[in-house]
Amino acid sequence: MAEVQWSQLQAAPRDELSARTFGLLAGIIYKHSRICLGPDKHALLANRLRGRIRECGLADFDEYHGLLDSSAGGTEIDVLIDLVSTNHTNFFREIEHFRFLSTKVLPEVIASCRANGKALRLWSAAASSGEEPYTMALVVAEFLRTQAPLDWQIHASDISRRMLATATRGIYSQKALDAVPPGLLRRYFERGIGVQAGSCRVQASIRARVLFEHINLFQPHYPLGLEQQVIFCRNVMIYFDEPSRIEALQKITRHLAPGGYLVIGYSESILGLPHGLEPVTQGIFRKA
Ligand SMILES: C[S@@+](CC[C@H](N)C(=O)[O-])C[C@H]1O[C@@H](n2cnc3c(N)ncnc32)[C@H](O)[C@@H]1O
């Protein structure tokens, strides 16, 4: 009989996530990200954590909670947030926003930048794997292609370090690029060869315009200027409760220049929340 390698055997995590431990874990997630996991997310959290518990060599959810609570838990919280956050995104997602950016917002804010000798600053505040800020960059680059040069930069941030690493690489599968018009694909992407065949990389000239950094929307200060002319904060506030939405909105709009635009997701609403912005069109608001 083969000798049993006891050191290689790990107890399978006990399958049960008790209501109490679910509550404790959901509390930690809320405290760090304001992502709200109601009791309906009990099974989802349990499923997403099982593999991680095994990877950490822990026995069950209670031990995992103990790890998060310990002095070694700091970096594990990032992993936990990664496991529970929804990162779905696409190039040209909610395309009307990019049409509006190109036809209404950019002509106005770029004219104002030129008149005041200022640089153009845009921010993607929940950038996920980068498709949103790169789409913004494509739209700006196209707009400026036939115009006098202008200093412009896009800040792109997210709470997920894993997503930011993917975004910084700027490499996407052919399938992920389906929504990118062929002319833009030719102009702003490089086709992979060899082992990279089937994927494309955002060209260096565009990548250089997008600065990725880790920002939790609930950290005390954001390391970026107060004069953003355009802020996309789309499809993230839906995961927050109302007090957190109010707080995030106030912090984000502080970074909007007068005359600047805030863009939120199609399915999001800030109706009834204090924000002091003028509604412009679906999901788009302007700071007076
Ligand atoms: C569904 S994606 C939205 C991506 C993109 N904005 C879009 O609309 O396609 C939501 C992103 O919000 C990020 N997120 C969640 N809580 C956050 C927080 N407290 N601060 C910053 N980003 C957060 C998640 O990591 C995730 O990448």
The ligand as an SDF file (V2000), in Angstrom:
LIG
                    3D

 27 29  0  0  0  0  0  0  0  0999 V2000
  -18.9660   46.1450  -12.6930 C   0  0  0  0  0  0  0  0  0  0  0  0
  -17.3650   46.8810  -12.6070 S   0  0  0  0  0  0  0  0  0  0  0  0
  -17.6420   48.3850  -13.5250 C   0  0  0  0  0  0  0  0  0  0  0  0
  -16.5980   48.5970  -14.5960 C   0  0  0  0  0  0  0  0  0  0  0  0
  -16.8450   49.8030  -15.5150 C   0  0  0  0  0  0  0  0  0  0  0  0
  -16.9740   51.0200  -14.7640 N   0  0  0  0  0  0  0  0  0  0  0  0
  -18.0600   49.5760  -16.3730 C   0  0  0  0  0  0  0  0  0  0  0  0
  -19.1100   50.1940  -16.1520 O   0  0  0  0  0  0  0  0  0  0  0  0
  -17.9720   48.7620  -17.2990 O   0  0  0  0  0  0  0  0  0  0  0  0
  -17.3560   47.4770  -10.9140 C   0  0  0  0  0  0  0  0  0  0  0  0
  -15.9470   47.7750  -10.4050 C   0  0  0  0  0  0  0  0  0  0  0  0
  -16.0510   48.5260   -9.1830 O   0  0  0  0  0  0  0  0  0  0  0  0
  -14.9690   48.1670   -8.3670 C   0  0  0  0  0  0  0  0  0  0  0  0
  -15.2640   48.5730   -6.9690 N   0  0  0  0  0  0  0  0  0  0  0  0
  -16.1290   47.9980   -6.0800 C   0  0  0  0  0  0  0  0  0  0  0  0
  -16.0900   48.6330   -4.9050 N   0  0  0  0  0  0  0  0  0  0  0  0
  -15.1950   49.6500   -5.0490 C   0  0  0  0  0  0  0  0  0  0  0  0
  -14.7120   50.6650   -4.1690 C   0  0  0  0  0  0  0  0  0  0  0  0
  -15.1400   50.7570   -2.9080 N   0  0  0  0  0  0  0  0  0  0  0  0
  -13.7990   51.5430   -4.6450 N   0  0  0  0  0  0  0  0  0  0  0  0
  -13.3400   51.4420   -5.9350 C   0  0  0  0  0  0  0  0  0  0  0  0
  -13.7490   50.5000   -6.8010 N   0  0  0  0  0  0  0  0  0  0  0  0
  -14.6720   49.6110   -6.3670 C   0  0  0  0  0  0  0  0  0  0  0  0
  -14.8600   46.6530   -8.5640 C   0  0  0  0  0  0  0  0  0  0  0  0
  -13.5840   46.1820   -8.2110 O   0  0  0  0  0  0  0  0  0  0  0  0
  -15.1680   46.5290  -10.0640 C   0  0  0  0  0  0  0  0  0  0  0  0
  -13.9990   46.4600  -10.8410 O   0  0  0  0  0  0  0  0  0  0  0  0
  1  2  1  0
  2  3  1  0
  2 10  1  0
  3  4  1  0
  4  5  1  0
  5  6  1  0
  5  7  1  0
  7  8  2  0
  7  9  1  0
 10 11  1  0
 11 12  1  0
 11 26  1  0
 12 13  1  0
 13 14  1  0
 13 24  1  0
 14 15  1  0
 14 23  1  0
 15 16  2  0
 16 17  1  0
 17 18  1  0
 17 23  2  0
 18 19  1  0
 18 20  2  0
 20 21  1  0
 21 22  2  0
 22 23  1  0
 24 25  1  0
 24 26  1  0
 26 27  1  0
M  CHG  2   2   1   9  -1
M  END
$$$$
